[in-house]
Amino acid sequence: MTKMRTVDAAVAILAKEGATEAFGLPGAAINPFYAAMREHGGIRHTLARHVEGASHMADGYSRAQDGNIGICIGTSGPAGTDMITGLYAAWADSIPMLCITGQAPVAKLHKEDFQAVDIESIAKPVTKMAMTVLEPGQVPGAFQKAFALMRSGRPGPVLLDLPFDVQMAEIEFDIDAYEPLPVEKPKASRTQLEKALNLLTASSRPLIVAGGGVINARASEQLVELAELLNIPVIPTLMGWGSIPDDHPLMAGMVGLQTSHRYGNETLLASDFVIGIGNRWANRHTGGLEKYTAGRTFVHVDIEPTQIGRVFSPDLGITSDAGAALDGLLELARERQRDGKLPDYTSWVAECAQRKGSLQRKTHFENVPIKPQRVYQEMNRSFGRDTTYVTTIGLSQIAGAQMLHVYGPRRWINAGQAGPLGWTGPAALGVVRGKPDETVVALSGDYDFQFMIEELAVGAQFNLPYIHVVVNNSYLGLIRQAQRGFKMEQNVSLAFENINSPETDGYGVDHLKVAEGLGCKAIRVKNPDDLPAAFEKAKALMGEFRVPVVVEVILEKVTNISMGTELDNVNEFEDLAERSQDAPTAIVALLD
């Protein structure tokens, strides 16, 4: 056996587990771990400007590619508490991420030592495991368990807290004798899947609702194959968007109160059977449960048993990994196809396609200041099928989900449930680390952009190029729209006359100067006809300078984006598309 510091053992384990991308900020209480990374040489570290930013970078990296686990590292005390929002965002969306914090020496933990905080207790509600490792000999086992937990069942984050003296202690450890623990994932039985398929084939208008669990299970191909074999439409959730390409004939649109398509909502309401695979029945997807469930039979397949029945009780619940369930359903469906026992859903599919070609929102507006719908239209034109979009929350995200197009898994990366403002920029940097040399486009409103704007310097320092589209209406737009019901507009305006930048025309913060001061390139667009050229210039600047490029679009200050209280009560504030020219980048040309 070899004697080494616990931190040297921990770093060797990271490498063997395949987690070699770290984001963080060093500090006195975590310096031994940083020294171990330096001596090992196999863990790449990106220095963030804020620990919360580092946690979102690690989160974005984990979401970027199958199998990724990003690492966030910080010192004791406030570094750990700064990570909590990042842990929450990862936990809420089932993302594996490892946070490592330094801690005061074990003997000081009860003495209110400088920056000594019980981060284990603070982090437990938003992690699969949070542990302050009190014995040096426990370090290898703690890391081994952490990786098994992050990968098993419903994925999620873990926090390991390492007291300074535990980091410095020496233990006997042989990395060659270390083996990762088995990853445990439940698998549906043949009997369960037969019952599910029996319910499906007994229906006349079935749908598959595909959640983020399909993407986590790397099962998007099986999903599409099953949909094609059965010839039934697919409704992806916001977290499952991309599991079936937007232009696939069986992609029936998204459903919900906000991030949805008109044709998606109408198709769900017309259905009589829904099988949800790897989804949570989130409230922004379902709206009122009575309306959502009325007249429909439901099967729910999820990897986490306590998700079954959490929102409403399905007619059949199955605990299973989404990939295992899809593999089993494919096997059964092929058998029934050979025996000629699959129903013909051609007319139902045609009905769904007719809605997709008729129920559309208008995007081609020529207004100055620019309407946001036009921005997404031009983004569709300028960015190709291989583009990965990154965003969090706000009217920008909601409108983007209604109007952008996504063509594959992990091409839409969104903090869906937690939705923390400020997530987009640092997460995009993590995505760039995970997808080097691919096109990454972030989407923010001005407030989301300002939350963690300092992280742009990380992109400049480490040459992490991406395009950040900032739609600027000088408002907290989603909150302003939510306040309409209260007949007020309270504390939501970001506008002011900038004495240093009169060219901002009263919109306030000069994002171009800030971005350029942080080492990035920036473009401002005020006329919709200039959007295509601005996006092309942004691509060129990104390629030449290898830094983030901000494209700020000056919007009209007040635009209300489609949303409502029920699937059949979505308020369409703007004109709807009446001819193909009204929505020229729609997936299916409007049937004039």
C-alpha positions as CSV (number, residue, x, y, z in Angstrom):
1,M,0.0,0.0,0.0
2,T,1.0,3.6,-0.5
3,K,0.8,6.3,2.1
4,M,-0.5,9.6,0.9
5,R,-2.6,12.6,2.0
6,T,-6.3,12.1,1.8
7,V,-6.6,14.9,-0.8
8,D,-4.2,13.1,-3.1
9,A,-6.4,10.0,-2.8
10,A,-9.5,12.1,-3.5
11,V,-8.0,13.6,-6.6
12,A,-6.9,10.2,-7.9
13,I,-10.4,9.0,-7.4
14,L,-11.8,11.9,-9.3
15,A,-9.6,11.0,-12.3
16,K,-10.5,7.3,-12.1
17,E,-14.3,8.1,-11.9
18,G,-13.8,10.3,-15.0
19,A,-14.6,13.6,-13.3
20,T,-11.8,15.8,-14.5
21,E,-13.5,19.2,-15.1
22,A,-13.5,21.5,-12.0
23,F,-14.7,25.1,-11.5
24,G,-14.1,27.0,-8.3
25,L,-12.2,29.5,-6.2
26,P,-9.4,28.5,-3.9
27,G,-9.2,29.7,-0.2
28,A,-7.2,28.9,2.8
29,A,-9.3,26.0,4.0
30,I,-9.3,24.2,0.7
31,N,-5.7,24.9,-0.3
32,P,-4.5,21.3,0.4
33,F,-7.0,20.0,-2.1
34,Y,-5.8,22.6,-4.7
35,A,-2.2,21.5,-4.0
36,A,-3.2,17.9,-4.7
37,M,-4.8,18.9,-8.0
38,R,-1.7,20.7,-9.0
39,E,0.5,17.7,-8.2
40,H,-1.8,15.3,-10.0
41,G,-2.1,17.4,-13.1
42,G,-5.2,15.6,-14.5
43,I,-8.0,17.8,-13.3
44,R,-8.6,20.9,-15.3
45,H,-9.7,23.9,-13.2
46,T,-11.5,27.0,-14.3
47,L,-11.3,29.9,-11.9
48,A,-14.7,31.6,-11.4
49,R,-15.4,35.1,-10.1
50,H,-18.1,34.0,-7.7
51,V,-18.6,30.6,-6.1
52,E,-22.3,30.5,-7.1
53,G,-21.1,31.1,-10.6
54,A,-18.7,28.2,-10.3
55,S,-21.6,25.9,-9.2
56,H,-23.6,26.9,-12.2
57,M,-20.6,26.3,-14.5
58,A,-20.2,22.8,-13.0
59,D,-24.0,22.3,-13.5
60,G,-23.8,23.4,-17.1
61,Y,-20.9,21.1,-17.8
62,S,-22.8,18.2,-16.3
63,R,-25.8,18.9,-18.6
64,A,-23.7,19.4,-21.7
65,Q,-22.9,15.7,-22.5
66,D,-24.0,12.3,-21.5
67,G,-22.0,11.0,-18.5
68,N,-20.5,14.4,-17.5
69,I,-20.1,15.2,-13.8
70,G,-18.9,18.7,-13.1
71,I,-17.0,19.6,-10.0
72,C,-17.4,22.8,-8.0
73,I,-14.7,23.6,-5.4
74,G,-14.6,26.3,-2.7
75,T,-13.3,27.1,0.7
76,S,-15.1,27.0,4.0
77,G,-18.0,29.2,5.2
78,P,-19.5,31.5,2.6
79,A,-18.1,29.4,-0.3
80,G,-20.4,26.6,0.7
81,T,-23.4,28.7,1.3
82,D,-22.8,30.4,-2.1
83,M,-23.1,26.9,-3.7
84,I,-26.6,26.3,-2.3
85,T,-28.4,27.9,-5.2
86,G,-26.3,25.9,-7.7
87,L,-27.0,22.7,-5.7
88,Y,-30.7,23.5,-5.7
89,A,-30.8,24.0,-9.5
90,A,-29.0,20.7,-10.1
91,W,-31.1,18.8,-7.6
92,A,-34.4,20.2,-9.0
93,D,-33.5,19.1,-12.5
94,S,-31.8,15.7,-11.6
95,I,-28.3,16.8,-12.6
96,P,-25.2,15.0,-11.1
97,M,-22.7,17.5,-9.7
98,L,-20.0,17.2,-7.1
99,C,-19.4,20.1,-4.7
100,I,-16.3,20.0,-2.5
101,T,-15.8,22.5,0.3
102,G,-13.0,23.1,2.7
103,Q,-13.8,23.3,6.4
104,A,-12.3,24.4,9.7
105,P,-10.3,21.6,11.6
106,V,-12.5,19.0,13.2
107,A,-11.7,20.2,16.7
108,K,-12.9,23.7,15.9
109,L,-16.2,22.8,14.4
110,H,-18.2,23.5,17.6
111,K,-16.2,26.6,18.6
112,E,-17.6,29.1,16.0
113,D,-14.3,29.2,14.3
114,F,-13.7,31.7,11.5
115,Q,-15.8,30.6,8.4
116,A,-16.8,27.4,10.1
117,V,-20.5,26.7,9.2
118,D,-22.5,23.5,9.3
119,I,-22.7,23.2,5.5
120,E,-23.7,19.6,5.8
121,S,-27.0,20.5,7.4
122,I,-27.5,23.5,5.1
123,A,-27.0,21.4,2.0
124,K,-28.9,18.2,2.9
125,P,-32.3,19.4,1.6
126,V,-30.9,20.0,-1.9
127,T,-28.5,17.1,-2.4
128,K,-28.6,13.3,-2.5
129,M,-25.9,13.4,0.1
130,A,-24.1,16.1,2.1
131,M,-21.3,14.9,4.4
132,T,-18.6,16.6,6.5
133,V,-15.9,13.9,6.5
134,L,-14.6,13.7,10.1
135,E,-12.2,10.8,9.8
136,P,-9.3,10.7,7.2
137,G,-9.9,7.1,6.5
138,Q,-13.4,7.8,5.4
139,V,-12.4,10.0,2.5
140,P,-12.0,7.4,-0.2
141,G,-15.3,5.7,0.8
142,A,-17.1,9.1,0.9
143,F,-16.0,9.9,-2.7
144,Q,-16.9,6.4,-3.8
145,K,-20.4,6.6,-2.4
146,A,-20.8,10.1,-3.8
147,F,-20.2,9.0,-7.4
148,A,-22.5,6.0,-7.0
149,L,-25.3,8.2,-5.6
150,M,-24.9,10.8,-8.3
151,R,-25.3,8.2,-11.0
152,S,-27.8,5.8,-9.4
153,G,-31.6,6.2,-9.5
154,R,-32.7,9.8,-10.1
155,P,-29.4,11.6,-10.7
156,G,-28.5,14.5,-8.4
157,P,-25.7,16.5,-6.7
158,V,-23.6,15.7,-3.7
159,L,-21.6,17.9,-1.4
160,L,-18.5,16.7,0.5
161,D,-17.1,18.9,3.2
162,L,-13.4,18.3,4.1
163,P,-12.0,19.8,7.3
164,F,-8.5,21.1,6.9
165,D,-6.8,18.6,9.2
166,V,-8.6,15.7,7.4
167,Q,-7.2,17.0,4.1
168,M,-3.7,17.1,5.5
169,A,-3.8,13.7,7.2
170,E,-2.1,10.7,5.6
171,I,-3.8,7.4,4.9
172,E,-2.9,4.1,3.2
173,F,-4.5,4.1,-0.2
174,D,-3.9,2.2,-3.5
175,I,-5.7,3.7,-6.5
176,D,-5.2,0.5,-8.5
177,A,-7.4,-1.3,-5.9
178,Y,-10.1,1.3,-6.1
179,E,-13.2,0.4,-8.1
180,P,-16.3,2.5,-8.7
181,L,-19.4,1.2,-7.1
182,P,-22.1,-0.4,-9.3
183,V,-24.7,2.1,-10.6
184,E,-28.2,1.0,-9.6
185,K,-31.2,1.8,-11.8
186,P,-34.6,0.1,-11.5
187,K,-35.9,-1.8,-14.5
188,A,-39.6,-2.3,-15.5
189,S,-40.7,-5.9,-15.7
190,R,-42.2,-7.4,-18.8
191,T,-45.6,-7.8,-17.0
192,Q,-45.6,-4.1,-16.1
193,L,-44.8,-3.0,-19.7
194,E,-47.4,-5.4,-21.2
195,K,-50.0,-3.7,-19.0
196,A,-48.8,-0.3,-20.1
197,L,-48.9,-1.3,-23.8
198,N,-52.3,-2.8,-23.4
199,L,-53.7,0.5,-22.1
200,L,-52.0,2.4,-24.9
201,T,-53.3,0.1,-27.7
202,A,-56.8,0.2,-26.2
203,S,-56.9,4.0,-26.8
204,S,-57.8,5.9,-29.9
205,R,-55.7,9.1,-29.5
206,P,-52.5,8.2,-27.5
207,L,-49.6,10.4,-26.7
208,I,-46.1,9.9,-25.2
209,V,-45.0,12.7,-22.8
210,A,-41.2,12.6,-22.8
211,G,-39.4,14.1,-19.8
212,G,-35.8,14.9,-18.9
213,G,-35.4,11.4,-17.7
214,V,-35.3,10.2,-21.3
215,I,-32.3,12.5,-22.0
216,N,-30.7,11.5,-18.7
217,A,-31.0,7.9,-19.7
218,R,-29.5,8.5,-23.1
219,A,-32.6,7.0,-24.6
220,S,-33.7,9.6,-27.1
221,E,-33.1,7.2,-30.0
222,Q,-35.3,4.6,-28.4
223,L,-38.0,7.1,-27.8
224,V,-38.1,8.1,-31.5
225,E,-38.0,4.5,-32.6
226,L,-40.9,3.6,-30.3
227,A,-43.0,6.5,-31.5
228,E,-42.3,5.6,-35.1
229,L,-43.1,1.9,-34.5
230,L,-46.4,2.7,-32.8
231,N,-47.0,5.8,-35.0
232,I,-48.1,7.9,-32.1
233,P,-47.2,11.6,-31.4
234,V,-44.7,12.8,-28.8
235,I,-45.1,15.8,-26.4
236,P,-41.7,16.6,-24.9
237,T,-41.6,18.5,-21.6
238,L,-39.4,21.6,-21.3
239,M,-36.6,19.3,-19.8
240,G,-37.2,16.7,-22.4
241,W,-37.1,19.1,-25.4
242,G,-34.8,17.7,-28.0
243,S,-35.5,14.1,-27.2
244,I,-37.4,14.1,-30.5
245,P,-36.3,16.7,-33.1
246,D,-38.7,19.5,-33.6
247,D,-39.1,18.8,-37.3
248,H,-39.9,15.1,-36.8
249,P,-43.5,14.4,-38.0
250,L,-44.4,12.9,-34.7
251,M,-43.2,15.8,-32.6
252,A,-46.6,17.3,-31.5
253,G,-45.4,20.4,-29.7
254,M,-44.9,21.3,-26.1
255,V,-47.7,21.6,-23.6
256,G,-48.2,24.0,-20.7
257,L,-49.2,27.4,-19.4
258,Q,-46.1,29.2,-20.6
259,T,-43.4,27.3,-22.4
260,S,-45.8,25.7,-24.9
261,H,-47.2,25.7,-28.4
262,R,-50.8,26.4,-29.2
263,Y,-50.9,23.1,-31.2
264,G,-49.3,21.2,-28.4
265,N,-52.0,22.2,-25.9
266,E,-54.8,21.4,-28.3
267,T,-53.3,18.0,-29.0
268,L,-53.0,17.1,-25.4
269,L,-56.6,18.2,-24.8
270,A,-57.8,16.0,-27.7
271,S,-56.0,12.9,-26.5
272,D,-57.5,10.0,-24.6
273,F,-54.3,8.3,-23.3
274,V,-50.9,9.6,-22.1
275,I,-47.9,7.7,-21.1
276,G,-45.4,9.9,-19.3
277,I,-41.8,8.6,-19.4
278,G,-39.1,10.3,-17.2
279,N,-41.3,13.3,-16.4
280,R,-42.5,15.0,-13.2
281,W,-45.9,16.5,-14.2
282,A,-44.6,19.9,-13.4
283,N,-47.3,22.5,-12.7
284,R,-46.3,24.8,-15.5
285,H,-46.8,21.8,-17.8
286,T,-50.1,20.6,-16.5
287,G,-51.9,23.7,-15.3
288,G,-55.1,22.7,-13.4
289,L,-55.1,18.9,-12.8
290,E,-58.8,18.5,-13.4
291,K,-58.5,20.0,-16.9
292,Y,-55.3,18.1,-17.6
293,T,-56.5,14.7,-16.6
294,A,-60.2,14.7,-17.5
295,G,-61.1,12.0,-20.1
296,R,-57.6,10.6,-20.3
297,T,-55.9,7.4,-19.0
298,F,-52.4,7.9,-17.6
299,V,-49.4,5.7,-17.3
300,H,-46.4,7.2,-15.5
301,V,-42.9,5.7,-15.8
302,D,-40.2,7.3,-13.6
303,I,-36.9,6.2,-12.1
304,E,-37.9,7.6,-8.7
305,P,-40.7,5.6,-7.0
306,T,-41.8,8.6,-4.9
307,Q,-42.5,10.6,-8.1
308,I,-45.3,8.2,-8.9
309,G,-48.5,9.8,-7.6
310,R,-46.7,12.9,-6.3
311,V,-48.8,15.3,-8.4
312,F,-51.8,13.0,-9.3
313,S,-52.4,9.3,-9.2
314,P,-51.9,7.6,-12.6
315,D,-54.0,4.6,-13.8
316,L,-50.7,2.7,-13.8
317,G,-47.4,3.7,-12.2
318,I,-44.1,2.0,-13.1
319,T,-40.8,2.6,-11.4
320,S,-38.1,2.2,-14.0
321,D,-35.2,3.9,-15.7
322,A,-36.6,5.5,-18.9
323,G,-34.1,3.7,-21.1
324,A,-34.9,0.3,-19.7
325,A,-38.7,1.0,-20.0
326,L,-38.3,2.2,-23.6
327,D,-36.1,-0.9,-24.5
328,G,-38.8,-3.2,-23.0
329,L,-41.7,-1.4,-24.8
330,L,-39.8,-1.6,-28.1
331,E,-39.4,-5.3,-27.7
332,L,-43.0,-5.8,-26.9
333,A,-44.2,-3.5,-29.7
334,R,-42.0,-5.3,-32.3
335,E,-43.6,-8.6,-31.2
336,R,-47.1,-7.2,-31.7
337,Q,-46.1,-5.7,-35.0
338,R,-45.0,-9.0,-36.3
339,D,-48.3,-10.5,-35.1
340,G,-50.3,-7.7,-36.7
341,K,-51.7,-6.6,-33.4
342,L,-50.8,-2.8,-33.4
343,P,-53.6,-0.3,-34.0
344,D,-53.5,2.1,-36.9
345,Y,-53.2,5.7,-35.6
346,T,-52.7,7.3,-39.1
347,S,-55.8,9.5,-38.8
348,W,-54.8,10.7,-35.3
349,V,-51.3,11.6,-36.4
350,A,-52.8,13.5,-39.4
351,E,-55.1,15.4,-37.0
352,C,-52.1,16.4,-34.9
353,A,-50.1,17.4,-37.9
354,Q,-53.0,19.6,-39.1
355,R,-52.9,21.5,-35.8
356,K,-49.1,21.9,-36.1
357,G,-49.6,23.5,-39.5
358,S,-52.4,25.9,-38.4
359,L,-52.2,27.0,-34.7
360,Q,-49.2,29.2,-34.8
361,R,-48.0,32.5,-33.2
362,K,-46.9,35.4,-35.3
363,T,-43.1,36.1,-35.2
364,H,-42.6,38.5,-38.1
365,F,-43.0,42.0,-36.6
366,E,-41.2,45.0,-38.0
367,N,-41.7,47.3,-35.0
368,V,-39.0,49.6,-33.7
369,P,-38.1,49.1,-30.8
370,I,-38.0,45.4,-31.6
371,K,-40.7,42.9,-30.6
372,P,-39.1,39.9,-28.9
373,Q,-40.9,37.4,-31.3
374,R,-38.8,38.8,-34.2
375,V,-35.6,38.1,-32.3
376,Y,-36.4,34.3,-32.0
377,Q,-37.4,34.2,-35.7
378,E,-34.0,35.6,-36.7
379,M,-32.2,33.3,-34.3
380,N,-33.9,30.3,-36.0
381,R,-32.6,31.6,-39.3
382,S,-29.1,32.3,-38.1
383,F,-28.3,29.3,-35.9
384,G,-28.2,25.8,-37.3
385,R,-29.5,22.4,-36.1
386,D,-26.4,21.7,-34.1
387,T,-26.8,24.9,-31.9
388,T,-27.1,24.4,-28.1
389,Y,-29.3,27.0,-26.4
390,V,-28.7,27.8,-22.7
391,T,-31.2,29.8,-20.6
392,T,-32.9,30.0,-17.2
393,I,-36.1,31.9,-16.5
394,G,-38.1,35.0,-17.5
395,L,-40.0,36.2,-20.5
396,S,-36.9,35.6,-22.6
397,Q,-37.0,31.9,-21.7
398,I,-40.7,31.5,-22.1
399,A,-40.9,33.2,-25.5
400,G,-37.7,31.3,-26.6
401,A,-39.3,28.0,-25.7
402,Q,-42.4,29.0,-27.7
403,M,-40.5,30.1,-30.8
404,L,-37.0,28.6,-31.0
405,H,-36.3,25.2,-32.5
406,V,-34.3,22.3,-30.9
407,Y,-33.2,19.3,-32.9
408,G,-31.5,16.9,-30.5
409,P,-31.0,15.9,-26.8
410,R,-28.9,18.3,-24.7
411,R,-29.4,21.1,-27.3
412,W,-31.8,22.9,-24.9
413,I,-30.1,23.4,-21.5
414,N,-32.4,25.1,-19.1
415,A,-32.6,25.5,-15.3
416,G,-36.2,24.3,-15.5
417,Q,-37.6,23.9,-12.0
418,A,-35.4,26.2,-9.9
419,G,-34.9,28.9,-12.5
420,P,-32.3,31.0,-10.7
421,L,-31.6,34.4,-12.3
422,G,-27.9,34.7,-13.1
423,W,-27.6,31.0,-14.0
424,T,-27.4,31.4,-17.8
425,G,-24.0,33.0,-18.2
426,P,-21.9,30.8,-16.0
427,A,-23.9,27.7,-17.1
428,A,-23.1,28.6,-20.7
429,L,-19.4,28.7,-19.8
430,G,-19.7,25.2,-18.4
431,V,-21.5,24.0,-21.5
432,V,-18.7,25.4,-23.6
433,R,-16.2,23.4,-21.5
434,G,-18.4,20.3,-22.2
435,K,-18.9,21.0,-25.9
436,P,-15.7,22.6,-27.2
437,D,-15.9,23.9,-30.7
438,E,-19.6,23.6,-30.9
439,T,-22.0,26.5,-31.2
440,V,-23.4,27.6,-27.8
441,V,-26.0,30.4,-27.7
442,A,-27.2,31.8,-24.4
443,L,-30.4,33.7,-24.0
444,S,-31.1,36.2,-21.2
445,G,-33.2,39.1,-20.3
446,D,-31.3,42.1,-19.1
447,Y,-31.9,41.3,-15.4
448,D,-30.8,37.7,-15.7
449,F,-27.7,38.9,-17.6
450,Q,-26.8,41.5,-14.9
451,F,-27.1,39.0,-12.0
452,M,-23.7,37.3,-12.6
453,I,-22.3,39.5,-15.3
454,E,-18.8,39.3,-13.8
455,E,-18.5,35.7,-15.0
456,L,-18.0,37.0,-18.6
457,A,-14.4,37.6,-17.5
458,V,-14.0,33.9,-17.0
459,G,-14.9,33.3,-20.7
460,A,-12.4,36.0,-21.7
461,Q,-9.6,34.6,-19.5
462,F,-10.0,31.0,-20.4
463,N,-11.1,31.5,-24.1
464,L,-14.6,30.0,-23.8
465,P,-16.4,31.5,-26.8
466,Y,-20.2,31.6,-27.0
467,I,-22.9,34.0,-28.1
468,H,-25.0,35.6,-25.4
469,V,-28.2,37.1,-26.8
470,V,-29.6,39.7,-24.3
471,V,-33.1,40.9,-25.0
472,N,-33.2,44.2,-23.1
473,N,-36.6,45.7,-22.2
474,S,-35.2,47.5,-19.1
475,Y,-37.8,45.6,-17.0
476,L,-38.2,42.6,-14.8
477,G,-40.5,41.5,-17.6
478,L,-42.0,38.3,-16.2
479,I,-42.7,40.0,-12.8
480,R,-44.2,43.0,-14.5
481,Q,-46.5,40.8,-16.5
482,A,-47.4,38.8,-13.3
483,Q,-48.3,42.1,-11.6
484,R,-50.9,42.9,-14.1
485,G,-53.4,40.9,-12.1
486,F,-52.7,43.1,-9.1
487,K,-53.2,46.2,-11.2
488,M,-49.7,47.6,-10.4
489,E,-46.2,47.9,-11.7
490,Q,-44.1,47.9,-8.5
491,N,-40.3,47.8,-8.4
492,V,-39.8,46.2,-11.8
493,S,-38.3,48.9,-13.9
494,L,-34.5,48.9,-14.6
495,A,-34.6,52.0,-16.8
496,F,-32.7,55.2,-16.0
497,E,-30.8,57.9,-17.8
498,N,-27.2,56.7,-17.9
499,I,-25.1,59.9,-17.6
500,N,-22.1,58.0,-19.0
501,S,-23.9,56.4,-21.9
502,P,-26.7,58.6,-23.4
503,E,-26.7,56.2,-26.4
504,T,-28.6,53.7,-24.2
505,D,-31.7,56.0,-24.6
506,G,-32.8,55.7,-21.0
507,Y,-32.6,51.9,-20.9
508,G,-30.0,52.1,-18.1
509,V,-27.0,49.8,-17.8
510,D,-24.6,50.0,-20.8
511,H,-24.2,46.3,-21.3
512,L,-21.7,46.8,-24.2
513,K,-19.3,48.8,-22.0
514,V,-19.5,46.3,-19.2
515,A,-19.0,43.4,-21.5
516,E,-16.1,45.0,-23.2
517,G,-14.6,46.0,-19.9
518,L,-14.6,42.3,-18.9
519,G,-12.7,41.4,-22.0
520,C,-15.5,40.3,-24.3
521,K,-17.0,41.6,-27.5
522,A,-20.4,43.2,-27.8
523,I,-23.0,44.4,-30.4
524,R,-26.1,46.5,-29.9
525,V,-29.1,46.1,-32.2
526,K,-32.0,48.5,-32.4
527,N,-33.6,47.7,-35.8
528,P,-35.0,44.2,-36.5
529,D,-33.6,44.2,-40.0
530,D,-30.1,44.4,-38.5
531,L,-30.5,41.2,-36.5
532,P,-29.2,38.8,-39.2
533,A,-26.0,40.8,-39.8
534,A,-25.4,41.2,-36.0
535,F,-25.6,37.4,-35.5
536,E,-23.2,36.8,-38.4
537,K,-20.8,39.4,-37.0
538,A,-21.1,37.8,-33.6
539,K,-20.1,34.4,-35.0
540,A,-17.1,36.0,-36.7
541,L,-16.0,37.8,-33.6
542,M,-16.4,34.7,-31.5
543,G,-14.2,32.7,-34.0
544,E,-11.6,35.4,-34.2
545,F,-11.1,36.4,-30.6
546,R,-12.3,33.1,-28.8
547,V,-14.3,35.1,-26.2
548,P,-18.0,35.5,-25.3
549,V,-19.8,37.8,-27.7
550,V,-22.8,39.7,-26.4
551,V,-25.6,40.6,-28.8
552,E,-27.9,43.1,-27.0
553,V,-31.2,43.6,-28.7
554,I,-33.2,46.7,-27.6
555,L,-36.8,45.6,-27.2
556,E,-40.0,47.5,-26.8
557,K,-40.4,47.9,-23.1
558,V,-43.7,46.2,-22.7
559,T,-44.6,43.0,-24.5
560,N,-46.8,40.5,-22.9
561,I,-45.9,36.9,-23.8
562,S,-48.5,34.2,-24.2
563,M,-49.4,32.4,-21.0
564,G,-52.5,31.5,-18.9
565,T,-54.1,29.6,-16.1
566,E,-55.3,26.5,-17.9
567,L,-54.3,24.6,-21.1
568,D,-57.5,26.0,-22.8
569,N,-57.1,29.4,-21.3
570,V,-53.8,30.7,-22.6
571,N,-54.0,34.5,-23.2
572,E,-52.6,35.3,-26.7
573,F,-51.6,38.9,-26.2
574,E,-50.2,39.5,-29.7
575,D,-51.5,38.8,-33.2
576,L,-51.6,35.2,-34.3
577,A,-50.2,34.0,-37.5
578,E,-52.7,34.1,-40.4
579,R,-50.5,33.3,-43.3
580,S,-47.1,31.7,-43.8
581,Q,-45.3,35.1,-43.9
582,D,-46.4,35.8,-40.4
583,A,-44.3,32.9,-39.1
584,P,-41.7,32.2,-41.7
585,T,-39.5,30.0,-39.5
586,A,-42.3,27.8,-38.2
587,I,-41.4,24.1,-38.4
588,V,-44.5,23.5,-40.6
589,A,-45.4,26.3,-42.9
590,L,-48.8,27.8,-42.1
591,L,-51.5,26.3,-44.2
592,D,-52.7,29.5,-46.0
